[in-house]
Amino acid sequence: MKGYAFALTAVIIWTGFILISRAGALASLSLPDMMMVRFGTAFILFFPFIWLHRKAIFQWRMMVVGAIGGLAYSLSVFNGFQSAPATHAALLLPGLMPIMIAVLAYFMAGERHSRFAWIGIGVSSLGILALLLETLLSGVSYWLGDISFVVACLFWGIFTVLLRRWKFAPWHATLGVITVTTLIFTPYYLTQLGHAFQGVPYSMIALQAFYQAVMAIAVQFVCYGKAVHILGATKMGALMALVPLLASVLAVPLFGEHVTTGLVIALVCICAGTVVGNVLPIKRPLLEK
């Protein structure tokens, strides 16, 4: 029950992350600005803890985890928000993550999944494929955003499996992601200062700073990490597929986005796959890392 409580908190915060990130993109907040609002603010807020835990953070495995789960994932996902609607983010991000995590956990962490778990993943995959095919065939301009979301899911899957395999404490992993991403991205951002926050209301900047730095990084990362340690990478990945039901329902009235056939098929398949993947048991890992 404790694991599911952490997982539910992560699901709610992740839903808000999708909606607020899309709102920032619609408010002309650029990708570099989004990155610095998210990680720069978090680095300043949590610097005392970063300094206190510097020995745990500055090691090569943490550098790898931080670069993948922070820099690579965030660049991909924020690039997606610049062009694709929130309904696509709501379905592709949490819908594709269980597939990536399950496959990667099988090869990288020795997890063995039940037949029914694979069936649930397969059903969800059909919905993802339907949405991607609709985007490609319709010729709309946001196909690049959908591809960015797919790449982001790959990076998050690797991050999730490594987090469990290397057994980093969730709080250390959170601080590591903040530190590595900020230190790598800041030099580039300094070259973009002349174009920073052009035409973006201060209220939007403040909202993004609070939610991205405090809720989406600190609170959500810790809850996600604890849920991964308690429930396992595959189970947590499957639970994250509940996000589409919440985020897509809210995105339509908030942003005036259209409901398409591909979206409906994807939502039904992902929800069905989530039920199958969570109600029916997943076998324990055969290999303990």
PLY file of the C-alpha trace (Angstrom):
ply
format ascii 1.0
element vertex 289
property float x
property float y
property float z
element edge 288
property int vertex1
property int vertex2
end_header
0.00 0.00 0.00
2.88 2.37 0.72
4.28 1.75 -2.74
0.94 2.45 -4.38
0.55 5.66 -2.35
3.88 6.93 -3.70
2.89 5.81 -7.19
-0.47 7.63 -7.07
1.23 10.85 -5.98
3.68 10.54 -8.87
0.79 9.95 -11.29
-1.06 13.10 -10.18
2.05 15.28 -10.34
3.00 13.88 -13.74
-0.46 14.72 -15.04
0.02 18.31 -13.92
3.49 18.34 -15.50
2.01 17.55 -18.91
-0.65 20.24 -18.69
1.58 22.96 -17.26
4.42 22.23 -19.68
2.08 22.54 -22.65
0.72 25.79 -21.19
4.27 27.11 -21.01
4.94 26.20 -24.64
1.72 27.93 -25.73
2.86 31.01 -23.75
6.00 31.20 -25.94
8.34 29.77 -23.30
11.24 28.38 -25.36
12.95 25.03 -24.82
16.10 26.57 -23.25
13.93 28.69 -20.95
11.93 25.64 -19.90
15.13 23.75 -19.11
16.57 26.52 -16.95
13.28 27.27 -15.20
13.04 23.58 -14.29
16.62 22.74 -13.34
18.15 26.13 -12.58
15.46 26.91 -10.01
15.76 23.44 -8.51
19.55 23.73 -8.30
19.29 27.02 -6.40
16.59 25.73 -4.05
18.32 22.46 -3.25
21.97 23.52 -3.38
22.47 23.04 0.42
21.35 19.41 0.05
23.44 18.96 -3.09
26.53 20.14 -1.21
25.69 17.94 1.78
25.35 14.82 -0.39
28.10 15.71 -2.89
29.98 12.45 -2.32
26.94 10.43 -3.32
26.25 12.68 -6.31
29.67 13.08 -7.89
30.33 9.50 -8.97
30.31 8.14 -12.49
27.12 6.09 -12.17
25.21 9.07 -10.84
26.56 11.16 -13.72
25.14 8.61 -16.17
21.76 8.48 -14.41
21.56 12.27 -14.21
22.49 12.79 -17.85
19.90 10.27 -19.07
17.02 10.95 -16.67
17.59 14.69 -16.54
19.29 16.24 -19.57
18.41 13.76 -22.33
14.85 13.12 -21.17
14.00 16.78 -20.55
15.42 18.03 -23.85
13.34 15.44 -25.70
10.12 15.98 -23.78
10.24 19.79 -23.87
10.97 19.68 -27.60
7.81 17.62 -27.94
5.73 20.13 -26.03
6.82 22.87 -28.44
4.89 21.35 -31.35
2.62 18.47 -30.27
-0.69 18.89 -28.39
-1.06 17.94 -24.73
-3.41 15.07 -25.60
-0.59 13.41 -27.56
1.84 13.96 -24.70
-0.73 12.55 -22.28
-1.00 9.34 -24.28
2.50 8.85 -25.68
4.60 9.64 -22.61
3.00 7.44 -19.94
1.52 5.04 -22.49
4.82 4.14 -24.15
6.91 4.16 -20.96
5.66 0.75 -19.70
6.68 -0.80 -23.01
10.15 0.71 -22.93
10.64 -0.12 -19.25
9.46 -3.72 -19.58
11.72 -4.48 -22.53
14.73 -2.74 -21.00
14.12 -4.32 -17.58
14.06 -7.73 -19.23
17.47 -7.27 -20.84
19.20 -4.97 -18.34
17.82 -5.98 -14.93
16.84 -9.61 -15.35
13.12 -9.01 -14.72
10.84 -11.77 -15.98
7.23 -10.81 -16.67
4.15 -12.99 -16.71
2.32 -13.78 -19.91
-0.52 -11.49 -18.88
1.87 -8.61 -18.25
3.12 -8.93 -21.83
-0.47 -9.07 -23.07
-1.20 -5.80 -21.28
1.88 -4.22 -22.82
0.84 -5.51 -26.24
-2.65 -4.01 -25.94
-1.18 -0.66 -24.94
1.24 -0.87 -27.88
-1.66 -1.18 -30.32
-3.07 2.11 -29.04
0.29 3.85 -29.36
0.71 2.59 -32.93
-2.79 3.76 -33.85
-2.04 7.27 -32.63
1.34 7.45 -34.37
-0.11 6.16 -37.64
-2.90 8.71 -37.51
-0.35 11.49 -37.03
1.83 10.31 -39.92
-1.08 9.78 -42.33
-2.82 13.07 -41.52
0.24 15.13 -42.46
-0.14 17.47 -39.48
2.80 19.59 -38.35
3.30 17.99 -34.95
4.73 14.63 -36.01
8.18 15.83 -34.89
6.76 16.44 -31.42
5.39 12.89 -31.30
8.79 11.50 -32.26
10.38 13.58 -29.51
7.98 12.04 -26.98
8.93 8.55 -28.19
12.64 9.33 -27.72
11.91 10.78 -24.27
10.20 7.50 -23.29
13.31 5.58 -24.31
15.53 7.76 -22.13
13.13 7.50 -19.18
12.99 3.72 -19.53
16.79 3.49 -19.35
16.81 5.84 -16.37
14.18 3.80 -14.51
15.97 0.49 -14.99
19.36 1.92 -14.02
17.80 3.52 -10.94
16.62 0.13 -9.75
19.70 -1.83 -10.84
22.21 0.50 -9.17
19.94 0.98 -6.13
20.42 4.72 -5.72
18.44 6.30 -2.91
15.55 8.28 -4.48
16.65 11.53 -2.85
20.25 11.11 -4.08
19.00 10.32 -7.58
16.83 13.44 -7.56
19.74 15.64 -6.51
21.97 13.95 -9.07
19.55 14.65 -11.92
19.29 18.31 -10.89
23.06 18.75 -10.53
24.20 16.99 -13.69
21.61 18.62 -15.94
22.22 22.13 -14.57
26.02 21.89 -14.82
25.91 20.58 -18.39
23.15 22.81 -19.77
23.99 26.15 -18.11
27.04 26.99 -20.32
24.85 26.63 -23.42
22.03 28.67 -21.90
24.40 31.56 -21.18
24.78 31.96 -24.95
20.99 32.35 -25.26
20.45 35.05 -22.63
19.65 37.67 -25.24
16.47 35.78 -26.13
15.45 34.69 -22.63
11.75 34.83 -21.64
10.72 37.12 -24.50
6.99 37.89 -24.33
6.33 35.47 -21.44
4.20 36.82 -18.53
5.86 36.83 -15.11
2.96 34.83 -13.70
3.68 32.01 -16.16
7.38 32.05 -15.28
6.55 31.84 -11.57
4.09 28.98 -12.14
6.59 27.05 -14.21
9.39 27.63 -11.68
7.31 26.33 -8.77
5.76 23.34 -10.49
8.74 22.27 -12.59
11.39 22.72 -9.87
9.50 21.75 -6.72
6.62 19.48 -7.70
7.81 17.82 -10.91
11.41 17.33 -9.78
11.67 17.19 -6.00
8.33 15.70 -4.97
7.61 13.63 -8.06
11.14 12.21 -8.45
11.25 11.09 -4.83
7.78 9.51 -5.01
8.61 7.86 -8.33
11.92 6.55 -7.02
10.37 5.12 -3.85
7.59 3.47 -5.87
10.18 1.90 -8.21
12.09 0.47 -5.25
8.94 -0.93 -3.61
6.88 -2.07 -6.60
9.55 -2.65 -9.25
10.32 -0.86 -12.50
7.73 -2.65 -14.63
4.85 -2.28 -12.16
5.57 1.43 -11.71
5.83 1.91 -15.46
2.43 0.27 -15.92
0.85 2.46 -13.25
2.10 5.57 -15.02
-0.19 4.63 -17.89
-3.06 5.94 -15.74
-1.87 9.45 -16.57
-3.47 9.50 -20.06
-6.97 9.15 -18.63
-6.46 12.19 -16.40
-4.34 14.41 -18.64
-6.21 13.86 -21.91
-9.61 14.50 -20.32
-8.34 17.80 -18.88
-6.36 18.88 -21.96
-9.38 19.01 -24.26
-11.29 21.75 -22.37
-8.16 23.57 -21.13
-6.46 23.97 -24.52
-9.34 23.44 -26.93
-7.71 20.37 -28.46
-9.63 18.05 -30.77
-10.61 14.48 -29.99
-9.67 12.21 -32.91
-10.26 8.55 -33.68
-6.61 7.76 -33.00
-6.78 9.42 -29.61
-9.85 7.43 -28.60
-8.32 4.13 -29.75
-5.08 4.92 -27.94
-6.84 5.89 -24.72
-9.00 2.72 -24.68
-6.05 0.44 -25.44
-3.74 2.06 -22.90
-6.35 1.92 -20.13
-7.13 -1.72 -20.95
-3.45 -2.60 -21.02
-2.94 -0.86 -17.69
-5.67 -2.91 -16.03
-4.25 -6.17 -17.38
-0.69 -5.25 -16.42
-1.56 -4.31 -12.84
-4.38 -6.62 -11.82
-2.56 -9.75 -12.96
0.74 -10.41 -11.14
4.20 -9.79 -12.50
6.81 -12.35 -11.58
9.70 -11.39 -9.33
13.08 -10.77 -11.01
15.15 -13.91 -11.51
18.37 -11.97 -11.23
19.12 -9.80 -8.23
21.40 -6.93 -9.19
0 1
1 2
2 3
3 4
4 5
5 6
6 7
7 8
8 9
9 10
10 11
11 12
12 13
13 14
14 15
15 16
16 17
17 18
18 19
19 20
20 21
21 22
22 23
23 24
24 25
25 26
26 27
27 28
28 29
29 30
30 31
31 32
32 33
33 34
34 35
35 36
36 37
37 38
38 39
39 40
40 41
41 42
42 43
43 44
44 45
45 46
46 47
47 48
48 49
49 50
50 51
51 52
52 53
53 54
54 55
55 56
56 57
57 58
58 59
59 60
60 61
61 62
62 63
63 64
64 65
65 66
66 67
67 68
68 69
69 70
70 71
71 72
72 73
73 74
74 75
75 76
76 77
77 78
78 79
79 80
80 81
81 82
82 83
83 84
84 85
85 86
86 87
87 88
88 89
89 90
90 91
91 92
92 93
93 94
94 95
95 96
96 97
97 98
98 99
99 100
100 101
101 102
102 103
103 104
104 105
105 106
106 107
107 108
108 109
109 110
110 111
111 112
112 113
113 114
114 115
115 116
116 117
117 118
118 119
119 120
120 121
121 122
122 123
123 124
124 125
125 126
126 127
127 128
128 129
129 130
130 131
131 132
132 133
133 134
134 135
135 136
136 137
137 138
138 139
139 140
140 141
141 142
142 143
143 144
144 145
145 146
146 147
147 148
148 149
149 150
150 151
151 152
152 153
153 154
154 155
155 156
156 157
157 158
158 159
159 160
160 161
161 162
162 163
163 164
164 165
165 166
166 167
167 168
168 169
169 170
170 171
171 172
172 173
173 174
174 175
175 176
176 177
177 178
178 179
179 180
180 181
181 182
182 183
183 184
184 185
185 186
186 187
187 188
188 189
189 190
190 191
191 192
192 193
193 194
194 195
195 196
196 197
197 198
198 199
199 200
200 201
201 202
202 203
203 204
204 205
205 206
206 207
207 208
208 209
209 210
210 211
211 212
212 213
213 214
214 215
215 216
216 217
217 218
218 219
219 220
220 221
221 222
222 223
223 224
224 225
225 226
226 227
227 228
228 229
229 230
230 231
231 232
232 233
233 234
234 235
235 236
236 237
237 238
238 239
239 240
240 241
241 242
242 243
243 244
244 245
245 246
246 247
247 248
248 249
249 250
250 251
251 252
252 253
253 254
254 255
255 256
256 257
257 258
258 259
259 260
260 261
261 262
262 263
263 264
264 265
265 266
266 267
267 268
268 269
269 270
270 271
271 272
272 273
273 274
274 275
275 276
276 277
277 278
278 279
279 280
280 281
281 282
282 283
283 284
284 285
285 286
286 287
287 288
